[in-house]
Amino acid sequence: MSKKEKQISNTFDQEQLDTAIDNQIARENKVKVRQKIKEINKVLGKTKLFNFTKGKVWPILLPFFIVMTLLVIIPIISIVVYSIVQPSGDLKMFEISLEKFIRLFKNGNIMMSMGLTIAYAFIASVMCILLGYPIALIMSEMKSKILAKNMWLLVTMPMWISMLLKVLGLRSLFLIMAPSALGTQIAIIIGMTYMFIPFAITPIYDSLDSRRRDIEEAAMDLGCSKYKTFWGVTLRSSMPGVITAITLVLLQAATSLIVVQYMGNGKINLITSIIESYFFKGSDFGFGAAISVVLAAMVFLLMMVSKFFTNKFEKKGAKAWKDSSDQLTLL
C-alpha cells in the first residue's frame, strides 16, 4: 500500500472513530435525560401538590407561565408594536411602517454608539474571563468541598447586593483615588468588570468542577507536562463554561444602564443611555422602541452564536475539535 493510500485509510478510520464517538455520546446523553426525568417524576410523585393535580404537570407550571406572560412576553410584544406602528393622518389612526428602523440604520451616531456598546461589553467579558478563570480553577482544585462551597458563596455574594449600591460604592472609590478617571472608557470597562465578574466565575467553576480528571491523569501518564495538560485538556474541557461566561457578561454589560450613567459621568453615551433618553426624556417613544428591538436582536444573535460553539465543544468533549486527539498525542 502506498503512502498516499495509507493516509487516506487513516483519515477514513479517524472519521469513523469520530462518528462512533459522537453516536456514543448522543446515546449516553439520552440515557442521562431519561434517568433525570424518572428521578424528577419520582420526587414529584411524593409531593402533595403533584398528587393534588392528579399527576399532571401543567397546573404546577401555570403560575410560572402567567407571570412570564405578564412581565416578559407582553412587554416585549408592546415594544415591537411601538417600533413598527406610527400615527397616520388618514382615516386609519395607525399604520405599520419600518420608517423608524430605516431612520435608525441611517443614523451614523446611534449605530456607532451601538458598536461601541458591544465593544466595551466584549472587553469587559474578556477581563472577567482573565480574572475569573484562575479563581474558578483554584476553587475546583480545593480538596475540601466545604471550603470550596464557602469560597463560591463569597464569590456569588455580590449578586445579592443592589446593583445601584455597588456602582455608587465604586464611584465613591474613584472620586477618592482617581476622580479624573470618571467619564472615561476605562472607568466604564472597570465598572462592567466589577459588576459582572461573579457571572463569569460561576459557569466556569461549574464546568471545571464537573470535568473528567481521569483524562488529565491519562495525558500526564503519556508524558504531558502540567502546562501542556492544562492547555490541551483542562482548558478545552472547560470551554463550554467559558463561552457561557462570556455570553452572560456580554449580554448584561451591553444592556447595562446604571454603569454607563454613574461611571460615564454623563460624558459617554452608550446605546442604553440613548434608549433611555428617547423613552423618558424625549417624545419619540417609537424610535426608542426601534432601537430596543435592534439591540434585542443583536443580543439574541449573540446567544445563538454562543449556543452553537457551546454545543460544538460539548459534542467533541475534551477533544473540542476533530483533530484534538492528534494534537494531544503530539504534545
Secondary structure per residue as TSV (DSSP state, phi and psi in degrees):
chain	resnum	aa	ss	phi	psi
A	1	M	-	360.0	132.0
A	2	S	-	-72.7	168.0
A	3	K	H	-64.3	-39.4
A	4	K	H	-65.8	-40.2
A	5	E	H	-65.4	-37.1
A	6	K	H	-63.0	-41.7
A	7	Q	H	-62.9	-41.0
A	8	I	H	-65.4	-40.9
A	9	S	H	-64.0	-42.0
A	10	N	H	-64.5	-40.6
A	11	T	H	-62.9	-42.4
A	12	F	H	-63.6	-42.5
A	13	D	H	-64.4	-39.5
A	14	Q	H	-64.7	-39.7
A	15	E	H	-65.2	-41.2
A	16	Q	H	-62.5	-41.0
A	17	L	H	-63.7	-43.6
A	18	D	H	-62.4	-41.6
A	19	T	H	-63.7	-42.4
A	20	A	H	-63.9	-40.3
A	21	I	H	-64.0	-44.5
A	22	D	H	-61.7	-42.3
A	23	N	H	-64.5	-39.6
A	24	Q	H	-65.3	-41.9
A	25	I	H	-62.6	-41.7
A	26	A	H	-62.7	-42.2
A	27	R	H	-64.8	-41.7
A	28	E	H	-64.0	-39.2
A	29	N	H	-64.8	-39.6
A	30	K	H	-63.3	-41.6
A	31	V	H	-63.2	-41.6
A	32	K	H	-63.9	-41.5
A	33	V	H	-63.9	-44.5
A	34	R	H	-62.8	-41.0
A	35	Q	H	-64.6	-38.9
A	36	K	H	-65.3	-41.0
A	37	I	H	-63.0	-41.1
A	38	K	H	-62.2	-41.6
A	39	E	H	-64.8	-41.5
A	40	I	H	-64.2	-45.0
A	41	N	H	-62.9	-35.8
A	42	K	H	-66.2	-41.7
A	43	V	H	-68.5	-44.2
A	44	L	H	-63.9	-33.0
A	45	G	H	-63.7	-22.6
A	46	K	T	-88.2	-10.9
A	47	T	S	-86.2	148.2
A	48	K	H	-68.5	-33.8
A	49	L	H	-64.4	-42.2
A	50	F	H	-66.1	-38.4
A	51	N	H	-68.7	-35.2
A	52	F	H	-64.6	-35.3
A	53	T	T	-87.3	9.8
A	54	K	T	59.7	40.3
A	55	G	T	79.9	3.7
A	56	K	-	-93.8	140.0
A	57	V	S	-87.2	-32.6
A	58	W	H	-60.8	-33.0
A	59	P	H	-64.5	-29.6
A	60	I	H	-72.2	-37.6
A	61	L	H	-84.5	-11.4
A	62	L	H	-57.9	-46.4
A	63	P	H	-58.2	-37.6
A	64	F	H	-62.1	-46.2
A	65	F	H	-66.0	-34.5
A	66	I	H	-65.1	-46.7
A	67	V	H	-63.2	-44.2
A	68	M	H	-62.4	-38.8
A	69	T	I	-66.1	-44.2
A	70	L	I	-72.6	-39.7
A	71	L	I	-99.4	-16.0
A	72	V	I	-122.5	-57.7
A	73	I	I	-67.7	-49.0
A	74	I	H	-62.8	-45.5
A	75	P	H	-59.3	-39.3
A	76	I	H	-65.0	-44.0
A	77	I	H	-62.1	-40.8
A	78	S	H	-64.0	-38.6
A	79	I	H	-64.2	-43.7
A	80	V	H	-62.6	-41.6
A	81	V	H	-63.2	-44.7
A	82	Y	H	-61.7	-30.5
A	83	S	H	-76.6	-23.8
A	84	I	H	-112.4	-6.9
A	85	V	E	-110.1	135.5
A	86	Q	E	-140.7	154.5
A	87	P	E	-61.6	147.0
A	88	S	-	-124.8	145.3
A	89	G	S	-85.5	-4.4
A	90	D	S	-79.1	-167.4
A	91	L	S	-64.2	-30.6
A	92	K	S	-74.2	141.2
A	93	M	S	-77.5	-32.7
A	94	F	E	-137.1	158.1
A	95	E	E	-142.3	151.5
A	96	I	E	-84.9	128.8
A	97	S	-	-151.3	146.9
A	98	L	-	-99.8	18.5
A	99	E	H	-60.3	-35.8
A	100	K	H	-66.0	-39.4
A	101	F	H	-68.9	-39.3
A	102	I	H	-62.5	-43.8
A	103	R	H	-63.9	-34.7
A	104	L	H	-65.9	-48.2
A	105	F	H	-70.8	-19.2
A	106	K	H	-85.8	-13.7
A	107	N	-	-85.3	102.7
A	108	G	H	-64.8	-35.4
A	109	N	H	-65.7	-43.6
A	110	I	H	-68.4	-41.4
A	111	M	H	-65.0	-36.8
A	112	M	H	-66.5	-39.9
A	113	S	H	-62.9	-38.0
A	114	M	H	-66.2	-40.6
A	115	G	H	-64.3	-41.1
A	116	L	H	-64.6	-37.1
A	117	T	H	-60.5	-47.3
A	118	I	H	-64.5	-38.8
A	119	A	H	-64.9	-47.0
A	120	Y	H	-61.1	-42.6
A	121	A	H	-64.3	-38.1
A	122	F	H	-67.9	-42.0
A	123	I	H	-62.2	-42.8
A	124	A	H	-62.7	-36.7
A	125	S	H	-63.8	-44.3
A	126	V	H	-62.8	-41.5
A	127	M	H	-62.9	-41.2
A	128	C	H	-63.9	-38.2
A	129	I	H	-67.5	-45.4
A	130	L	H	-63.4	-37.1
A	131	L	H	-84.9	-33.0
A	132	G	H	-85.9	-27.6
A	133	Y	H	-62.9	-47.3
A	134	P	H	-59.4	-38.0
A	135	I	H	-64.4	-45.0
A	136	A	H	-64.0	-37.6
A	137	L	H	-66.4	-42.4
A	138	I	H	-62.4	-42.7
A	139	M	H	-62.6	-39.7
A	140	S	H	-72.3	-23.2
A	141	E	H	-91.1	-3.7
A	142	M	-	-66.7	130.9
A	143	K	S	-73.0	-33.1
A	144	S	-	-86.1	113.5
A	145	K	H	-67.9	-30.0
A	146	I	H	-64.8	-44.4
A	147	L	H	-64.2	-39.2
A	148	A	H	-64.5	-41.4
A	149	K	H	-69.1	-35.4
A	150	N	H	-65.9	-38.3
A	151	M	H	-64.2	-42.4
A	152	W	H	-63.0	-35.7
A	153	L	H	-63.8	-41.6
A	154	L	H	-65.5	-38.1
A	155	V	H	-67.4	-40.8
A	156	T	H	-86.0	-7.2
A	157	M	G	-58.4	-38.0
A	158	P	G	-59.4	-22.7
A	159	M	G	-65.2	-24.6
A	160	W	G	-82.6	-15.3
A	161	I	S	-89.4	146.7
A	162	S	-	-57.6	134.5
A	163	M	H	-62.2	-36.0
A	164	L	H	-64.1	-42.7
A	165	L	H	-63.2	-39.7
A	166	K	H	-66.1	-42.1
A	167	V	H	-67.0	-40.8
A	168	L	H	-64.4	-37.9
A	169	G	H	-64.1	-43.7
A	170	L	H	-66.4	-37.8
A	171	R	H	-64.0	-41.2
A	172	S	H	-62.3	-38.8
A	173	L	H	-64.0	-40.1
A	174	F	H	-65.3	-40.3
A	175	L	H	-63.4	-30.2
A	176	I	H	-81.1	-45.4
A	177	M	H	-94.4	-40.0
A	178	A	-	-149.1	73.8
A	179	P	G	-63.3	-28.8
A	180	S	G	-71.5	-16.0
A	181	A	G	-77.4	-21.4
A	182	L	T	-64.3	139.5
A	183	G	T	87.4	10.7
A	184	T	S	-112.1	166.2
A	185	Q	H	-62.9	-36.2
A	186	I	H	-62.7	-41.7
A	187	A	H	-62.6	-41.1
A	188	I	H	-66.8	-43.0
A	189	I	H	-65.9	-42.0
A	190	I	H	-62.4	-41.8
A	191	G	H	-61.9	-43.5
A	192	M	H	-63.9	-42.2
A	193	T	H	-63.9	-43.9
A	194	Y	H	-64.3	-38.2
A	195	M	H	-74.0	-37.1
A	196	F	H	-113.7	6.0
A	197	I	H	-63.3	-32.4
A	198	P	H	-60.4	-31.9
A	199	F	H	-72.5	-15.9
A	200	A	H	-88.7	-38.0
A	201	I	H	-67.8	-40.6
A	202	T	H	-59.5	-53.4
A	203	P	H	-68.4	-32.0
A	204	I	H	-66.6	-43.0
A	205	Y	H	-62.5	-41.8
A	206	D	H	-62.1	-40.2
A	207	S	H	-69.5	-40.5
A	208	L	H	-70.9	-38.1
A	209	D	H	-70.0	-28.0
A	210	S	T	-98.4	7.0
A	211	R	S	-72.2	161.0
A	212	R	-	-86.2	109.3
A	213	R	H	-77.2	-17.6
A	214	D	H	-67.4	-27.7
A	215	I	H	-67.9	-39.5
A	216	E	H	-63.5	-42.4
A	217	E	H	-63.6	-38.8
A	218	A	H	-65.0	-39.9
A	219	A	H	-63.6	-41.4
A	220	M	H	-70.1	-33.4
A	221	D	H	-65.4	-29.4
A	222	L	T	-82.5	1.3
A	223	G	T	107.4	4.0
A	224	C	-	-75.2	141.3
A	225	S	-	-76.3	169.7
A	226	K	H	-61.9	-36.8
A	227	Y	H	-63.4	-48.2
A	228	K	H	-69.6	-34.5
A	229	T	H	-64.2	-39.1
A	230	F	I	-63.4	-49.5
A	231	W	I	-72.1	-32.4
A	232	G	I	-87.0	-26.5
A	233	V	I	-123.1	-59.2
A	234	T	I	-60.8	-50.5
A	235	L	H	-64.2	-41.4
A	236	R	H	-65.8	-41.1
A	237	S	H	-70.6	-20.3
A	238	S	T	-96.4	2.6
A	239	M	H	-61.5	-36.5
A	240	P	H	-56.8	-40.5
A	241	G	H	-67.3	-37.8
A	242	V	H	-64.7	-44.6
A	243	I	H	-64.8	-40.5
A	244	T	H	-61.7	-41.5
A	245	A	H	-63.1	-44.4
A	246	I	H	-59.6	-43.2
A	247	T	H	-64.1	-46.2
A	248	L	H	-60.6	-47.0
A	249	V	H	-68.2	-42.4
A	250	L	H	-61.9	-44.6
A	251	L	H	-65.8	-42.6
A	252	Q	H	-72.7	-38.2
A	253	A	H	-68.3	-37.5
A	254	A	H	-69.7	-25.0
A	255	T	T	-108.9	12.5
A	256	S	-	-82.5	131.7
A	257	L	S	-104.7	-38.5
A	258	I	H	-63.2	-42.6
A	259	V	H	-61.6	-43.3
A	260	V	H	-65.3	-40.8
A	261	Q	H	-65.7	-48.2
A	262	Y	H	-89.8	-31.1
A	263	M	H	-91.1	-26.6
A	264	G	H	-77.7	-19.1
A	265	N	T	57.8	28.3
A	266	G	T	77.3	1.3
A	267	K	S	-94.8	-22.2
A	268	I	-	-122.5	124.7
A	269	N	-	-111.1	107.9
A	270	L	-	-92.2	-178.8
A	271	I	H	-64.6	-30.4
A	272	T	H	-67.4	-39.4
A	273	S	H	-70.0	-31.6
A	274	I	H	-67.6	-42.4
A	275	I	H	-61.1	-42.3
A	276	E	H	-61.8	-40.1
A	277	S	I	-64.5	-37.1
A	278	Y	I	-75.5	-31.2
A	279	F	I	-79.2	-43.6
A	280	F	I	-113.9	-24.3
A	281	K	I	-107.7	-17.4
A	282	G	S	-112.5	-173.7
A	283	S	S	-110.8	-5.3
A	284	D	-	-94.8	74.0
A	285	F	H	-63.5	-38.0
A	286	G	H	-64.6	-38.2
A	287	F	H	-67.6	-38.7
A	288	G	H	-62.9	-36.5
A	289	A	H	-66.0	-38.3
A	290	A	H	-63.6	-41.6
A	291	I	H	-62.5	-40.8
A	292	S	H	-63.0	-40.1
A	293	V	H	-65.2	-42.8
A	294	V	H	-64.4	-42.4
A	295	L	H	-63.0	-41.6
A	296	A	H	-63.9	-37.6
A	297	A	H	-65.1	-40.0
A	298	M	H	-65.0	-41.1
A	299	V	H	-63.2	-42.5
A	300	F	H	-63.7	-39.1
A	301	L	H	-63.5	-41.8
A	302	L	H	-62.2	-38.4
A	303	M	H	-64.3	-40.1
A	304	M	H	-66.7	-40.9
A	305	V	H	-63.0	-43.6
A	306	S	H	-61.4	-42.9
A	307	K	H	-62.6	-38.4
A	308	F	H	-62.2	-49.3
A	309	F	H	-69.2	-35.3
A	310	T	H	-62.9	-44.3
A	311	N	H	-63.9	-35.1
A	312	K	H	-63.9	-45.0
A	313	F	H	-69.9	-40.9
A	314	E	H	-66.2	-33.5
A	315	K	H	-69.2	-38.4
A	316	K	H	-86.8	-13.7
A	317	G	G	67.3	-137.5
A	318	A	G	-67.9	-20.6
A	319	K	G	-71.7	-33.0
A	320	A	-	71.2	-61.0
A	321	W	S	-118.4	175.2
A	322	K	T	-64.3	-35.7
A	323	D	T	-99.3	16.9
A	324	S	H	-66.8	-34.1
A	325	S	H	-64.7	-37.1
A	326	D	H	-67.0	-40.0
A	327	Q	H	-64.5	-39.8
A	328	L	H	-65.1	-36.8
A	329	T	H	-65.5	-38.5
A	330	L	H	-67.5	-28.6
A	331	L	-	-63.7	360.0
